[in-house]
Amino acid sequence: MISYFRDYANLCFEAFGDRVKHWITFSDPRAHAQAWHSYNSTWRSKQRGLVGISLNCDWGEPVDINSPKDIEAAERYLQFCLGWFANPIYAGDYPQVMKDRIGKKSAEQGLDMSRLPVFSRQEKSYIKGTSDFLGLGHFTTRYITERNYPSRHGPSYQNDRDLVELVDPNWPDLGSKWLYSVPWGFRRLLHFAQTQYGNPPIYVTENGASQILHCMQLCDEWRIQYLKGYINEMLKEPLLSHMQMVTEIVVPTVCTLCVLISAVLLMLLLRSQS
């Protein structure tokens, strides 16, 4: 499948690369590195575009910020979510906490090797650095606390993490069972991604709220508030010097408005003089 996807990506690069300058290989990861290398070696010098990946992750906040176990559990939540795929791209390997936890559970379950695959030295070198930007999807937040799941419960993503996800009943409920409006978690996730992976350019590739009820007319004040809250939290973050939404949308829009206002003022001035 990896080679098939590489061939498909090359076809897209060849057909559309003269116009498309930003490529996202996956919203859910697989076969990413070969597509990036194909673009880098064959198409980048001619097309001068960028290739990245889109990863989705909610923010994990410790239930008790004074509890080392809860702090470690929240960090583990993020590493099992975002780090699972981002760490190989930016550091060349799975997060250490994943290797330790899954390796230990695998041994306790009688397996000769970890259920988490092991990268060879060549694979680490090949994968590391294969992203020109980080696409980040984010929707909500969870409170995280420690919980140990016995290995006899069997292999699962939940059991390997040894944690529990909780929600605050005071968070706005947007109608979907999993979705709560928690804008401050967005800012914290952006800060985490930026500091964890060496300040990469970040595109927010997914964010929004599902329909809360059936309407015969426009009734989405709740969605406006959701988007307003999340965008405002993004703009608060002082470290996000590479946030592309700001540089590529807000700045050109402001410049355009300034030109239009200047043109209107000039017309009024000329009309008053005549």
C-alpha positions in Angstrom: 0.0 0.0 0.0 2.9 2.4 0.7 4.2 2.1 -2.8 0.7 2.4 -4.3 0.1 5.6 -2.3 3.5 7.0 -3.4 2.6 6.4 -7.1 -0.8 8.1 -6.5 0.9 11.1 -4.8 3.3 11.4 -7.7 0.4 11.4 -10.2 -1.2 14.3 -8.2 2.1 16.2 -8.0 2.6 15.9 -11.8 -1.0 16.8 -12.6 -1.7 19.6 -10.2 1.7 20.8 -8.8 1.9 23.8 -11.1 -1.1 25.2 -9.2 -1.2 23.4 -5.9 1.6 24.6 -3.5 0.4 23.1 -0.2 -0.1 19.4 0.1 -1.5 17.4 3.0 -0.8 13.7 2.6 -3.2 12.4 5.2 -5.8 13.3 7.7 -5.1 9.9 9.3 -1.5 8.8 8.9 0.0 6.0 6.8 2.6 5.9 3.9 3.4 9.6 4.5 7.2 9.6 4.3 7.6 8.1 0.8 5.2 10.7 -0.6 7.2 13.5 1.1 10.5 12.1 -0.2 9.0 11.7 -3.7 8.0 15.4 -3.7 11.3 16.5 -2.2 13.5 14.6 -4.7 11.5 15.0 -7.9 9.1 18.0 -7.7 10.1 20.5 -5.1 12.8 22.2 -7.2 10.4 22.7 -10.1 7.1 23.4 -8.2 8.4 25.0 -5.0 5.6 23.7 -2.9 5.2 22.3 0.7 4.1 18.9 1.9 2.8 18.3 5.4 0.5 16.0 7.3 -2.7 16.6 9.4 -2.9 15.1 12.9 -5.9 15.3 15.2 -5.7 15.6 19.0 -7.7 16.9 21.9 -6.0 18.6 24.8 -5.4 16.7 28.0 -5.5 18.7 31.2 -4.5 17.1 34.6 -7.4 16.7 37.0 -5.1 17.8 39.8 -2.3 20.1 38.7 -0.5 19.4 41.9 -0.5 15.6 41.4 2.6 14.3 39.7 0.6 11.2 38.6 -2.1 13.3 37.0 0.5 15.5 35.3 2.3 12.4 33.9 -1.0 10.9 32.8 -1.9 14.1 30.9 1.5 14.1 29.2 1.0 10.4 28.4 -2.4 11.2 26.9 -0.8 13.8 24.5 2.0 11.5 23.6 -0.3 8.6 22.8 -2.5 10.9 20.7 -0.4 13.5 18.9 3.1 12.1 19.7 2.2 8.7 18.2 2.5 10.1 14.7 4.2 13.5 15.2 7.2 12.2 17.2 8.5 9.9 14.4 8.2 12.7 11.9 10.0 15.3 14.1 12.2 13.1 16.3 12.6 9.9 14.3 10.9 7.5 16.7 7.8 6.8 18.8 7.6 8.6 22.1 9.6 6.9 24.8 6.5 6.6 27.1 4.7 4.6 24.4 7.7 2.3 23.9 8.0 1.8 27.7 4.3 1.2 28.4 3.5 -1.0 25.5 6.7 -3.0 25.8 5.9 -3.7 29.5 2.3 -4.6 28.9 3.3 -6.8 25.9 5.8 -8.7 28.1 3.2 -9.2 30.9 0.8 -10.6 28.3 3.4 -13.2 27.3 4.5 -11.8 24.0 8.1 -12.1 22.9 8.2 -8.6 21.5 6.4 -5.3 21.9 3.1 -4.8 20.1 4.5 -1.4 19.1 6.6 -1.8 16.0 10.3 -1.0 16.2 11.9 1.3 13.6 15.3 0.4 12.2 18.0 2.9 12.1 17.4 3.4 8.4 13.7 3.9 8.9 14.2 6.5 11.6 16.5 8.5 9.3 14.1 8.2 6.4 11.0 9.3 8.4 12.6 12.1 10.5 12.1 15.5 9.0 9.4 14.6 6.5 7.1 17.5 7.0 7.3 21.1 5.9 4.4 22.1 8.2 2.2 20.5 10.8 -1.5 20.3 10.1 -3.4 20.2 13.4 -7.0 19.2 14.0 -8.6 20.0 17.3 -12.1 20.1 18.7 -12.3 19.7 22.5 -10.6 18.9 25.8 -10.5 16.2 28.5 -9.4 16.2 32.1 -7.0 13.3 32.6 -6.2 11.2 35.7 -4.1 8.1 36.4 -5.7 4.6 36.3 -3.8 1.3 36.1 -5.4 -1.3 33.9 -4.1 -4.8 34.6 -2.4 -6.5 31.6 -4.8 -9.4 31.9 -7.5 -7.2 30.6 -5.9 -7.7 27.2 -4.3 -5.4 24.6 -6.0 -2.2 23.8 -5.2 1.5 23.2 -7.1 2.4 26.4 -5.4 -0.2 28.6 -1.9 0.8 27.3 -2.4 4.4 28.3 -3.4 3.7 31.9 -5.5 6.8 32.2 -9.1 8.0 32.4 -10.7 10.9 30.4 -13.2 13.1 32.2 -15.3 16.2 31.3 -16.4 19.2 33.3 -20.3 19.2 33.6 -20.1 23.0 33.3 -18.5 22.9 29.9 -21.0 23.9 27.1 -22.5 20.8 25.6 -22.8 21.2 21.8 -25.1 18.3 21.2 -22.6 15.5 20.3 -21.7 13.2 23.2 -18.0 13.7 22.7 -17.9 17.5 22.0 -17.7 20.2 24.5 -16.6 23.8 24.0 -13.3 24.4 25.8 -11.4 27.1 24.0 -8.5 27.4 26.4 -7.5 23.8 25.6 -6.9 24.8 22.0 -4.3 27.4 23.0 -2.5 24.9 25.3 -2.4 22.3 22.5 -0.9 24.8 20.1 1.7 25.7 22.6 2.5 22.1 23.3 2.9 21.2 19.6 5.1 24.2 19.0 7.4 23.6 21.9 7.4 19.8 21.5 8.3 19.7 17.8 10.7 22.6 17.4 8.4 25.5 16.5 7.1 24.2 13.1 4.8 26.2 10.9 1.3 25.1 12.0 -1.9 25.0 9.9 -5.2 24.5 11.8 -6.7 21.9 9.4 -9.8 20.8 11.4 -12.0 22.7 13.9 -15.7 23.3 14.3 -18.9 22.1 15.9 -21.6 19.6 14.8 -25.2 20.5 14.4 -26.9 20.9 17.8 -30.5 20.6 16.7 -32.6 20.6 13.5 -33.6 24.1 12.3 -35.8 25.4 9.6 -33.9 28.7 9.6 -30.5 30.0 10.6 -29.9 29.3 14.3 -26.2 28.9 14.9 -25.3 31.5 17.5 -23.8 28.6 19.5 -21.5 27.7 16.6 -20.4 31.4 16.2 -19.5 31.4 19.9 -17.6 28.2 19.6 -15.5 29.5 16.6 -15.1 32.9 18.2 -13.8 31.4 21.4 -11.3 29.0 19.7 -10.0 31.7 17.3 -9.5 34.2 20.1 -7.5 31.6 22.1 -5.3 30.9 19.1 -4.6 34.6 18.7 -3.7 35.0 22.4 -0.7 32.7 22.1 2.4 34.9 21.9 4.7 32.1 20.8 2.7 31.3 17.6 5.0 33.3 15.3 4.3 30.8 12.5 0.6 30.5 12.7 -0.3 30.5 9.0 -3.9 31.6 9.5 -2.7 34.9 10.9 0.0 35.6 8.3 -1.9 34.4 5.3 -5.5 35.4 6.0 -5.6 38.3 8.6 -2.7 40.3 7.2 -3.8 40.3 3.5 -7.3 41.1 4.6 -6.2 44.1 6.7 -4.0 45.3 3.9 -6.9 45.0 1.4 -9.2 47.0 3.7 -6.6 49.7 4.1 -6.3 50.0 0.3 -10.1 50.2 -0.1 -10.4 52.8 2.7 -7.6 54.9 1.2 -9.3 54.8 -2.2 -12.7 55.9 -0.8 -11.0 58.8 1.1 -9.2 59.9 -2.0 -12.4 59.9 -4.0 -14.1 62.0 -1.4 -11.2 64.4 -1.3 -11.2 64.8 -5.0 -15.0 65.2 -5.1 -14.9 67.9 -2.4 -12.2 69.8 -4.3 -14.1 69.7 -7.5 
